């Protein structure tokens, strides 16, 4: 029996803005991360909860959200991260969704800075039900997700059978393969 390759896009919903107009909705796997307090939302776990609310307020349907984990930082940051993943549905194209995610990051106080530095909120598109996307500034699947347990652990909790369109492996398989090798990041722990 064949396993599902990915959640499929859906067409039109009663909540679509223009009745009778066919709207293609895609499913996206979005990684969430934070390792800085926010004045209004508090500790990183609170920031991620508020980020999920912000995604919904932007018109995305949250289909599933993974339990949060805690992970060690990569690079110059010294604070541990709270990490999660969300399965969202949106009528946005990948570049339009990326623009919305970056706007949410800015609304939470994210500023351009050094790579892998401390950040109040990080939102990344990991996978898309449309498969592969490549344009300046956006690559789907995310180029580094296969080597990051802080992405794979929450992702496999909500969509373990979603297949990476490049390797053909499921998220469950990718996480197991990473656990058998020397990961780039130490194994995450429950938040």
ZALUMVEX-842866 format. One record per residue: x, y, z of N, C-alpha, C in turn. Coordinates in Angstrom, 1 decimal, always signed. Layout:
N
{rec {X, Y, Z}, {X, Y, Z}, {X, Y, Z}}
...
//
This chain:
191
{rec {+0.8, -1.2, +0.0}, {+0.0, +0.0, +0.0}, {+0.9, +1.2, +0.0}}
{rec {+0.6, +2.2, -0.9}, {+1.4, +3.4, -1.0}, {+1.1, +4.3, +0.2}}
{rec {+2.1, +5.0, +0.7}, {+1.9, +6.0, +1.8}, {+1.6, +7.3, +1.1}}
{rec {+0.9, +8.2, +1.8}, {+0.6, +9.5, +1.2}, {+1.9, +10.3, +1.1}}
{rec {+2.1, +11.0, +0.0}, {+3.3, +11.7, -0.3}, {+3.3, +13.1, +0.5}}
{rec {+2.2, +13.7, +0.5}, {+2.0, +15.0, +1.2}, {+0.6, +15.4, +1.3}}
{rec {+0.2, +16.3, +2.2}, {-1.1, +16.7, +2.2}, {-1.4, +17.4, +0.9}}
{rec {-2.6, +17.2, +0.4}, {-2.9, +17.8, -0.9}, {-3.6, +19.1, -0.8}}
{rec {-3.5, +19.9, -1.9}, {-4.1, +21.2, -1.9}, {-5.6, +21.0, -2.0}}
{rec {-6.4, +21.9, -1.5}, {-7.8, +21.8, -1.6}, {-8.4, +23.0, -2.4}}
{rec {-9.5, +22.8, -2.9}, {-10.1, +23.9, -3.7}, {-11.3, +24.4, -3.1}}
{rec {-11.3, +25.7, -2.9}, {-12.5, +26.5, -2.3}, {-12.9, +26.0, -1.0}}
{rec {-13.4, +26.9, -0.2}, {-14.0, +26.7, +1.1}, {-15.1, +27.7, +1.3}}
{rec {-16.0, +27.4, +2.2}, {-17.1, +28.4, +2.5}, {-16.5, +29.7, +2.9}}
{rec {-15.3, +29.8, +3.6}, {-14.8, +31.0, +4.1}, {-14.0, +31.8, +3.0}}
{rec {-13.9, +31.3, +1.8}, {-13.1, +32.0, +0.8}, {-13.7, +33.4, +0.6}}
{rec {-12.9, +34.4, +0.3}, {-13.4, +35.8, +0.2}, {-14.3, +36.0, -0.9}}
{rec {-14.2, +35.3, -2.0}, {-15.1, +35.6, -3.2}, {-16.0, +34.4, -3.4}}
{rec {-17.2, +34.4, -3.0}, {-18.1, +33.2, -3.2}, {-18.1, +32.8, -4.7}}
{rec {-18.0, +31.5, -5.0}, {-18.1, +31.0, -6.4}, {-16.8, +31.0, -7.1}}
{rec {-15.8, +31.7, -6.6}, {-14.5, +31.8, -7.2}, {-13.7, +30.6, -6.7}}
{rec {-13.0, +29.9, -7.6}, {-12.2, +28.8, -7.2}, {-10.9, +29.3, -6.7}}
{rec {-10.6, +28.9, -5.5}, {-9.3, +29.3, -4.8}, {-8.5, +28.1, -4.5}}
{rec {-7.3, +28.0, -5.0}, {-6.4, +26.9, -4.7}, {-5.8, +27.2, -3.4}}
{rec {-5.9, +26.3, -2.5}, {-5.3, +26.4, -1.2}, {-4.2, +25.3, -1.1}}
{rec {-3.0, +25.8, -0.6}, {-1.9, +24.8, -0.5}, {-1.6, +24.6, +1.0}}
{rec {-1.0, +23.5, +1.3}, {-0.5, +23.2, +2.6}, {+1.0, +23.4, +2.7}}
{rec {+1.4, +24.0, +3.8}, {+2.8, +24.3, +4.1}, {+3.2, +23.8, +5.5}}
{rec {+4.4, +23.3, +5.6}, {+5.0, +23.0, +6.9}, {+5.9, +24.2, +7.2}}
{rec {+5.6, +24.9, +8.3}, {+6.3, +26.0, +8.8}, {+7.0, +25.7, +10.1}}
{rec {+8.3, +26.0, +10.1}, {+9.1, +25.8, +11.4}, {+9.0, +27.2, +12.1}}
{rec {+8.9, +27.1, +13.4}, {+8.9, +28.2, +14.3}, {+10.0, +28.1, +15.3}}
{rec {+10.7, +29.2, +15.6}, {+11.7, +29.2, +16.6}, {+11.9, +30.6, +17.3}}
{rec {+12.3, +30.6, +18.6}, {+12.5, +31.8, +19.3}, {+13.5, +31.5, +20.4}}
{rec {+14.4, +32.5, +20.7}, {+15.2, +32.3, +21.9}, {+15.4, +33.7, +22.6}}
{rec {+14.5, +34.6, +22.4}, {+14.5, +35.9, +23.1}, {+13.1, +36.2, +23.6}}
{rec {+13.1, +36.8, +24.8}, {+11.9, +37.2, +25.4}, {+11.3, +38.3, +24.6}}
{rec {+10.0, +38.4, +24.6}, {+9.2, +39.5, +24.0}, {+8.5, +40.3, +25.1}}
{rec {+8.5, +41.6, +25.0}, {+7.9, +42.4, +26.0}, {+6.4, +42.1, +26.3}}
{rec {+5.7, +41.7, +25.3}, {+4.3, +41.4, +25.5}, {+4.0, +39.9, +25.6}}
{rec {+4.7, +39.1, +24.9}, {+4.4, +37.6, +24.9}, {+5.3, +36.8, +25.8}}
{rec {+6.3, +37.4, +26.4}, {+7.1, +36.7, +27.4}, {+8.2, +35.8, +26.9}}
{rec {+8.4, +34.7, +27.5}, {+9.4, +33.8, +27.2}, {+9.2, +33.2, +25.8}}
{rec {+10.3, +32.6, +25.2}, {+10.1, +32.0, +23.8}, {+8.9, +31.1, +23.6}}
{rec {+8.5, +30.3, +24.5}, {+7.4, +29.5, +24.3}, {+6.1, +30.3, +24.1}}
{rec {+6.0, +31.4, +24.9}, {+4.9, +32.3, +24.7}, {+4.9, +33.0, +23.4}}
{rec {+6.1, +33.3, +22.9}, {+6.3, +34.0, +21.6}, {+5.8, +33.0, +20.5}}
{rec {+6.1, +31.7, +20.6}, {+5.6, +30.8, +19.6}, {+4.1, +30.6, +19.6}}
{rec {+3.5, +30.6, +20.8}, {+2.1, +30.5, +20.9}, {+1.4, +31.7, +20.3}}
{rec {+2.0, +32.9, +20.5}, {+1.5, +34.2, +19.9}, {+1.7, +34.2, +18.4}}
{rec {+2.8, +33.6, +17.9}, {+3.1, +33.5, +16.5}, {+2.0, +32.6, +15.8}}
{rec {+1.6, +31.5, +16.4}, {+0.5, +30.7, +15.9}, {-0.8, +31.5, +15.7}}
{rec {-1.1, +32.3, +16.7}, {-2.3, +33.2, +16.7}, {-2.1, +34.2, +15.5}}
{rec {-0.9, +34.7, +15.3}, {-0.6, +35.7, +14.3}, {-0.8, +35.0, +12.9}}
{rec {-0.4, +33.8, +12.7}, {-0.6, +33.1, +11.5}, {-2.0, +33.0, +11.2}}
{rec {-2.8, +32.6, +12.2}, {-4.3, +32.5, +12.0}, {-4.9, +33.9, +11.6}}
{rec {-4.4, +34.9, +12.3}, {-4.9, +36.2, +12.1}, {-4.6, +36.7, +10.7}}
{rec {-3.6, +36.2, +10.0}, {-3.2, +36.5, +8.7}, {-4.0, +35.7, +7.6}}
{rec {-5.0, +34.9, +8.1}, {-5.8, +34.2, +7.2}, {-5.4, +32.8, +6.9}}
{rec {-4.3, +32.3, +7.6}, {-3.9, +30.9, +7.4}, {-4.7, +30.0, +8.3}}
{rec {-5.0, +28.8, +7.8}, {-5.7, +27.9, +8.7}, {-4.6, +27.0, +9.3}}
{rec {-4.6, +26.9, +10.6}, {-3.7, +26.1, +11.3}, {-4.3, +24.7, +11.4}}
{rec {-3.7, +23.7, +10.6}, {-4.2, +22.4, +10.6}, {-3.7, +21.5, +11.7}}
{rec {-2.5, +21.8, +12.2}, {-1.8, +21.1, +13.3}, {-0.7, +21.9, +13.8}}
{rec {-0.4, +21.8, +15.1}, {+0.8, +22.4, +15.7}, {+1.5, +21.4, +16.5}}
{rec {+2.8, +21.3, +16.4}, {+3.6, +20.3, +17.1}, {+3.8, +20.8, +18.6}}
{rec {+4.0, +19.9, +19.5}, {+4.5, +20.2, +20.8}, {+5.9, +20.9, +20.7}}
{rec {+6.1, +21.9, +21.6}, {+7.4, +22.6, +21.5}, {+8.5, +21.8, +22.1}}
{rec {+9.7, +22.0, +21.6}, {+10.9, +21.4, +22.1}, {+11.9, +22.5, +22.5}}
{rec {+12.9, +22.2, +23.2}, {+14.0, +23.1, +23.5}, {+15.3, +22.6, +22.8}}
{rec {+16.0, +23.5, +22.2}, {+17.2, +23.0, +21.5}, {+18.4, +24.0, +21.7}}
{rec {+19.6, +23.5, +21.6}, {+20.7, +24.4, +21.7}, {+20.9, +25.2, +20.5}}
{rec {+21.4, +26.4, +20.6}, {+21.6, +27.3, +19.5}, {+22.7, +26.8, +18.5}}
{rec {+22.6, +27.2, +17.3}, {+23.7, +27.0, +16.3}, {+24.3, +28.4, +16.1}}
{rec {+25.6, +28.4, +16.1}, {+26.3, +29.7, +15.9}, {+26.6, +30.5, +17.1}}
{rec {+26.6, +31.9, +17.0}, {+27.0, +32.7, +18.1}, {+26.0, +32.9, +19.2}}
{rec {+24.8, +32.6, +19.0}, {+23.8, +32.8, +20.1}, {+24.1, +31.8, +21.3}}
{rec {+23.8, +32.3, +22.5}, {+24.1, +31.5, +23.7}, {+22.8, +31.0, +24.3}}
{rec {+21.6, +31.5, +23.9}, {+20.4, +31.1, +24.6}, {+19.8, +29.9, +23.9}}
{rec {+19.1, +29.1, +24.6}, {+18.4, +27.9, +24.1}, {+17.2, +28.4, +23.3}}
{rec {+16.8, +27.6, +22.3}, {+15.6, +27.9, +21.5}, {+14.4, +27.1, +22.0}}
{rec {+13.3, +27.7, +21.8}, {+12.0, +27.0, +21.8}, {+11.7, +26.8, +20.3}}
{rec {+11.4, +25.6, +19.9}, {+11.1, +25.3, +18.5}, {+9.8, +24.5, +18.4}}
{rec {+9.2, +24.7, +17.3}, {+7.9, +24.0, +17.0}, {+7.7, +24.0, +15.5}}
{rec {+6.6, +23.4, +15.1}, {+6.2, +23.4, +13.7}, {+4.7, +23.5, +13.6}}
{rec {+4.3, +24.0, +12.5}, {+2.8, +24.1, +12.2}, {+2.5, +23.7, +10.8}}
{rec {+1.4, +23.0, +10.6}, {+0.9, +22.7, +9.3}, {-0.2, +23.7, +9.0}}
{rec {+0.1, +24.5, +8.0}, {-0.9, +25.6, +7.7}, {-1.4, +25.4, +6.3}}
{rec {-2.6, +25.9, +6.1}, {-3.2, +26.0, +4.8}, {-3.4, +27.4, +4.4}}
{rec {-3.1, +27.8, +3.2}, {-3.2, +29.1, +2.7}, {-3.4, +29.2, +1.2}}
{rec {-4.1, +30.2, +0.8}, {-4.2, +30.5, -0.7}, {-3.0, +31.2, -1.3}}
{rec {-2.1, +31.5, -0.4}, {-0.9, +32.3, -0.9}, {+0.1, +31.3, -1.7}}
{rec {+0.7, +31.9, -2.7}, {+1.8, +31.3, -3.3}, {+3.0, +31.2, -2.4}}
{rec {+4.0, +30.4, -2.6}, {+5.2, +30.4, -1.7}, {+5.8, +31.7, -1.5}}
{rec {+6.1, +32.6, -2.5}, {+6.7, +33.9, -2.2}, {+5.7, +34.8, -1.4}}
{rec {+4.4, +34.7, -1.7}, {+3.5, +35.5, -0.9}, {+3.4, +35.1, +0.6}}
{rec {+3.5, +33.8, +0.8}, {+3.5, +33.3, +2.2}, {+4.8, +33.7, +2.9}}
{rec {+5.9, +33.6, +2.2}, {+7.2, +34.0, +2.8}, {+7.1, +35.5, +3.2}}
{rec {+6.5, +36.3, +2.3}, {+6.4, +37.8, +2.7}, {+5.5, +38.0, +3.9}}
{rec {+4.4, +37.2, +4.0}, {+3.6, +37.3, +5.2}, {+4.4, +36.8, +6.5}}
{rec {+5.1, +35.7, +6.4}, {+5.9, +35.3, +7.5}, {+6.9, +36.3, +7.9}}
{rec {+7.6, +36.9, +7.0}, {+8.6, +37.9, +7.3}, {+7.9, +39.2, +8.0}}
{rec {+6.7, +39.5, +7.5}, {+6.0, +40.6, +8.1}, {+5.6, +40.3, +9.6}}
{rec {+5.3, +39.1, +9.8}, {+5.0, +38.6, +11.2}, {+6.2, +38.7, +12.1}}
{rec {+7.4, +38.2, +11.5}, {+8.6, +38.3, +12.3}, {+8.9, +39.8, +12.6}}
{rec {+8.8, +40.7, +11.7}, {+9.0, +42.1, +11.9}, {+8.1, +42.7, +13.0}}
{rec {+6.8, +42.3, +12.9}, {+5.8, +42.7, +13.9}, {+6.2, +42.3, +15.3}}
{rec {+6.9, +41.2, +15.4}, {+7.3, +40.7, +16.7}, {+8.7, +41.3, +17.1}}
{rec {+9.2, +42.1, +16.3}, {+10.5, +42.8, +16.7}, {+11.7, +42.2, +16.0}}
{rec {+11.6, +41.3, +15.1}, {+12.8, +40.8, +14.5}, {+13.4, +41.8, +13.6}}
{rec {+14.7, +41.9, +13.7}, {+15.5, +42.9, +12.9}, {+16.6, +42.1, +12.2}}
{rec {+17.0, +42.6, +11.1}, {+18.1, +42.0, +10.3}, {+19.3, +42.0, +11.2}}
{rec {+20.0, +41.0, +11.2}, {+21.2, +40.9, +12.0}, {+22.1, +39.8, +11.5}}
{rec {+23.0, +39.4, +12.4}, {+23.9, +38.4, +12.0}, {+23.2, +37.0, +11.9}}
{rec {+23.8, +36.2, +11.0}, {+23.2, +34.9, +10.8}, {+23.3, +34.1, +12.1}}
{rec {+22.2, +33.3, +12.4}, {+22.2, +32.5, +13.6}, {+22.3, +33.2, +14.9}}
{rec {+22.0, +34.5, +14.9}, {+22.0, +35.3, +16.2}, {+20.8, +35.0, +16.9}}
{rec {+20.7, +35.6, +18.2}, {+19.5, +35.5, +19.0}, {+18.4, +36.2, +18.2}}
{rec {+17.2, +35.7, +18.3}, {+16.0, +36.3, +17.6}, {+14.7, +36.0, +18.4}}
{rec {+13.9, +37.0, +18.3}, {+12.6, +36.9, +19.0}, {+11.7, +35.9, +18.3}}
{rec {+11.8, +35.8, +16.9}, {+10.9, +34.9, +16.2}, {+11.6, +34.6, +14.9}}
{rec {+11.5, +33.3, +14.5}, {+12.0, +32.9, +13.2}, {+10.9, +31.9, +12.7}}
{rec {+10.5, +32.3, +11.4}, {+9.5, +31.5, +10.8}, {+10.0, +31.1, +9.4}}
{rec {+10.1, +29.8, +9.1}, {+10.6, +29.3, +7.9}, {+9.7, +28.3, +7.2}}
{rec {+9.5, +28.4, +5.9}, {+8.8, +27.4, +5.1}, {+9.7, +26.3, +4.9}}
{rec {+9.3, +25.1, +5.3}, {+10.1, +23.9, +5.2}, {+9.6, +23.1, +4.0}}
{rec {+8.3, +22.8, +3.9}, {+7.8, +22.0, +2.8}, {+6.5, +22.6, +2.3}}
{rec {+6.1, +22.3, +1.1}, {+4.9, +22.8, +0.5}, {+4.2, +21.7, -0.3}}
{rec {+2.9, +21.6, -0.3}, {+2.2, +20.6, -0.9}, {+2.4, +20.6, -2.4}}
{rec {+2.9, +21.7, -3.0}, {+3.2, +21.8, -4.4}, {+4.5, +21.1, -4.8}}
{rec {+5.3, +20.7, -3.8}, {+6.6, +20.0, -4.1}, {+7.8, +21.0, -3.9}}
{rec {+8.4, +21.3, -5.1}, {+9.7, +22.0, -5.1}, {+9.4, +23.4, -5.6}}
{rec {+10.0, +24.4, -5.0}, {+10.0, +25.8, -5.4}, {+11.4, +26.4, -5.3}}
{rec {+11.8, +27.1, -6.4}, {+13.1, +27.7, -6.4}, {+13.0, +29.1, -7.0}}
{rec {+13.3, +30.1, -6.2}, {+13.3, +31.5, -6.7}, {+14.3, +32.3, -5.9}}
{rec {+14.7, +33.4, -6.3}, {+15.7, +34.2, -5.5}, {+15.1, +34.4, -4.1}}
{rec {+15.8, +34.0, -3.1}, {+15.4, +34.3, -1.7}, {+14.5, +33.2, -1.1}}
{rec {+14.1, +32.2, -1.9}, {+13.2, +31.1, -1.4}, {+13.5, +29.8, -2.1}}
{rec {+13.8, +28.8, -1.3}, {+13.9, +27.4, -1.8}, {+13.1, +26.5, -0.9}}
{rec {+12.2, +25.7, -1.6}, {+11.4, +24.7, -0.9}, {+11.7, +23.4, -1.6}}
{rec {+12.0, +22.4, -0.9}, {+12.2, +22.3, +0.6}, {+13.3, +23.2, +1.1}}
{rec {+13.2, +23.6, +2.4}, {+14.3, +24.4, +3.0}, {+15.6, +23.6, +2.8}}
{rec {+16.6, +24.3, +2.4}, {+17.9, +23.6, +2.0}, {+18.5, +22.8, +3.2}}
{rec {+18.3, +23.3, +4.4}, {+19.1, +22.7, +5.6}, {+18.2, +21.8, +6.5}}
{rec {+16.9, +21.7, +6.2}, {+16.1, +21.0, +7.2}, {+16.4, +19.6, +7.5}}
{rec {+17.0, +18.9, +6.5}, {+17.3, +17.5, +6.7}, {+18.4, +17.2, +7.8}}
{rec {+19.2, +18.3, +8.1}, {+20.3, +18.1, +9.0}, {+20.0, +18.8, +10.4}}
{rec {+18.7, +19.2, +10.6}, {+18.4, +19.9, +11.8}, {+17.3, +19.1, +12.6}}
{rec {+17.7, +18.6, +13.7}, {+16.8, +17.8, +14.5}, {+15.7, +18.8, +15.1}}
{rec {+16.1, +20.0, +15.4}, {+15.1, +21.0, +15.9}, {+14.0, +21.3, +15.0}}
{rec {+14.2, +21.0, +13.7}, {+13.1, +21.1, +12.7}, {+12.4, +19.8, +12.5}}
{rec {+13.2, +18.7, +12.4}, {+12.6, +17.4, +12.1}, {+11.8, +16.8, +13.3}}
{rec {+12.2, +17.0, +14.5}, {+11.5, +16.5, +15.7}, {+10.1, +17.0, +15.8}}
{rec {+9.9, +18.3, +15.8}, {+8.5, +18.8, +15.8}, {+7.7, +18.5, +14.5}}
{rec {+8.4, +18.5, +13.4}, {+7.7, +18.3, +12.1}, {+7.2, +16.8, +12.0}}
{rec {+8.0, +15.9, +12.4}, {+7.5, +14.5, +12.4}, {+6.4, +14.2, +13.4}}
{rec {+6.3, +15.0, +14.4}, {+5.2, +14.9, +15.3}, {+3.8, +15.1, +14.7}}
{rec {+3.8, +16.0, +13.7}, {+2.5, +16.3, +13.1}, {+2.3, +15.7, +11.7}}
{rec {+3.3, +15.5, +10.9}, {+3.2, +15.0, +9.6}, {+4.3, +14.0, +9.3}}
{rec {+4.4, +12.9, +10.1}, {+5.5, +11.9, +9.9}, {+5.7, +11.3, +8.6}}
{rec {+4.6, +11.2, +7.8}, {+4.6, +10.5, +6.5}, {+4.8, +11.5, +5.3}}
{rec {+4.9, +12.8, +5.6}, {+5.1, +13.7, +4.5}, {+6.5, +13.4, +3.9}}
{rec {+6.6, +13.3, +2.6}, {+7.9, +12.9, +1.9}, {+8.6, +14.2, +1.4}}
{rec {+9.9, +14.2, +1.7}, {+10.7, +15.2, +1.1}, {+10.8, +15.0, -0.4}}
{rec {+10.4, +16.0, -1.2}, {+10.3, +15.7, -2.7}, {+11.7, +15.5, -3.3}}
{rec {+12.7, +15.9, -2.6}, {+14.1, +15.7, -3.2}, {+14.7, +14.3, -2.9}}
{rec {+14.6, +13.9, -1.6}, {+15.2, +12.6, -1.2}, {+14.2, +11.5, -1.3}}
{rec {+12.9, +11.8, -1.2}, {+11.9, +10.7, -1.2}, {+11.7, +10.1, +0.1}}
{rec {+12.4, +10.5, +1.1}, {+12.3, +10.0, +2.5}, {+11.1, +10.8, +3.2}}
{rec {+10.4, +10.1, +4.1}, {+9.4, +10.7, +5.0}, {+10.2, +11.5, +6.1}}
{rec {+9.4, +12.4, +6.7}, {+10.0, +13.1, +7.8}, {+10.4, +12.2, +8.9}}
{rec {+9.7, +11.1, +9.2}, {+10.0, +10.1, +10.2}, {+11.4, +9.5, +9.8}}
{rec {+11.5, +9.1, +8.5}, {+12.8, +8.5, +8.1}, {+13.9, +9.4, +8.2}}
{rec {+13.7, +10.7, +7.8}, {+14.8, +11.7, +7.9}, {+15.3, +11.9, +9.3}}
{rec {+14.3, +11.9, +10.2}, {+14.6, +12.1, +11.6}, {+15.4, +10.9, +12.2}}
{rec {+15.0, +9.7, +11.8}, {+15.7, +8.5, +12.2}, {+17.1, +8.5, +11.6}}
{rec {+17.3, +8.8, +10.4}, {+18.6, +8.9, +9.8}, {+19.5, +9.9, +10.5}}
{rec {+18.9, +11.0, +10.8}, {+19.7, +12.0, +11.5}, {+20.2, +11.6, +12.9}}
{rec {+19.3, +10.9, +13.6}, {+19.6, +10.4, +14.9}, {+20.7, +9.4, +14.9}}
{rec {+20.9, +8.7, +13.7}, {+22.0, +7.7, +13.6}, {+23.3, +8.3, +13.2}}
{rec {+23.3, +9.6, +12.8}, {+24.5, +10.3, +12.4}, {+24.9, +11.3, +13.4}}
{rec {+26.0, +12.0, +13.2}, {+26.4, +13.1, +14.1}, {+25.7, +14.3, +13.6}}
{rec {+24.6, +14.8, +14.3}, {+23.8, +15.9, +13.9}, {+24.6, +17.2, +14.0}}
{rec {+24.2, +18.2, +13.2}, {+24.7, +19.5, +13.3}, {+24.4, +20.1, +14.6}}
{rec {+23.2, +19.8, +15.1}, {+22.7, +20.4, +16.4}, {+22.5, +19.2, +17.4}}
{rec {+22.8, +19.5, +18.7}, {+22.5, +18.4, +19.7}, {+21.1, +18.1, +19.7}}
{rec {+20.7, +16.9, +20.1}, {+19.4, +16.4, +20.2}, {+18.5, +17.4, +21.0}}
{rec {+17.3, +17.7, +20.5}, {+16.5, +18.6, +21.3}, {+15.8, +17.9, +22.5}}
{rec {+15.4, +18.6, +23.4}, {+14.6, +18.0, +24.6}, {+13.3, +18.7, +24.7}}
{rec {+12.4, +18.1, +25.4}, {+11.1, +18.7, +25.5}, {+11.2, +20.1, +26.2}}
{rec {+10.3, +21.0, +25.7}, {+10.4, +22.4, +26.3}, {+9.7, +22.4, +27.6}}
//
